[in-house]
Amino acid sequence: MIRRAERHEKRLLEKEKVQKHKQVEKSVKEWVEKKRESEIRRQSEEKRFIEIKMESKERETRKIQDESEKKFQEWLEVKREQEKTNKKVKRKEKEQNERGKQIKQEECEKAFDSWLKQHSNRYRVDDGHSFGYTSGQLTGYHDRAANPVPSFYNPIPWKAVDLPKTKKEIKNKTKKKYIWNPKKYY
C-alpha cells in the first residue's frame, strides 16, 4: 500500500507539474501575444508618426516653394518694369540727342549758307598761285598771301617705301624648329 500511495502521490505531483507547466506555457503564450500586439501597435504608431512628419515636411517644402515662386514672379515683374522704364528713358535720350543733332545741323547749314552768300562775290584765284607784272615783266609769286608755285611734283604720291629688314626679323625667320635627338644625350 505504501507503494500505491507513493505512486499515487507521484502521479499527483506529475499532474501538478504538468498543470503548472501548462499554466506557465499559457501565461508565456499570453505574454508573448500581448508583447507582439504591443510591438505591432508601437510600429503602426511609429509609422503614422513618420508619415505625419513627412506630410508636414512636404507641406512646408510646398509652402516654401510656393512662396519662393511668388517672390520670383514679383521680382520678375519688377525687373521687367525696370527694363521698360530704362528702355523708355534711353529712347527719350536718343530722341533728344537726335533732335539736338538735327537742330545743330540746321544751324550749321544756315550759318554756312549765310557765309556763302556773304563771300560769294569775293575775288578768287583759280590755281592758288599769283603772278603779276612789275616794270613790264611777268613775275611769279606777286601776292604774299598766295601760295607759292610748287617746286616739285610727285607723279606717284603716297607709295610705300621698302625698308631694309632688321637683324631680329631675319633671325626670327631663319630659326629652325627643335627636333629631339636621343643620340645627343646617350
Order of alpha helices (4+ residues) and beta strands (2+ residues): alpha-beta-beta-alpha
